Amino acid sequence: MAIGGIGKLVQRARGYAQANPDKVRKALDQAGRVVNKRTGGKHGRQIDSAGDKVTDFLAPDAPKDNPPAR
């Protein structure tokens, strides 16, 4: 994918996240739980922080309902 294509991809991801913030948050939480389980819970705070940052980037107005990763 060309560099210009990445910008379009980011814009599409943002549009989807803004239209579906609950789905995006659910997917990020699920991914965080999987990664946290694989790492034995050693990086829970970092995983939660990364999920919050992705949510902020894609959908800045999305609610931050972020339970700890398990």
PyMOL commands that set and color helices and strands:
alter all, ss='L'
color gray80, all
select helices_A, chain A and resi 3-19+21-38+44-58
alter helices_A, ss='H'
color red, helices_A
deselect
rebuild
show_as cartoon
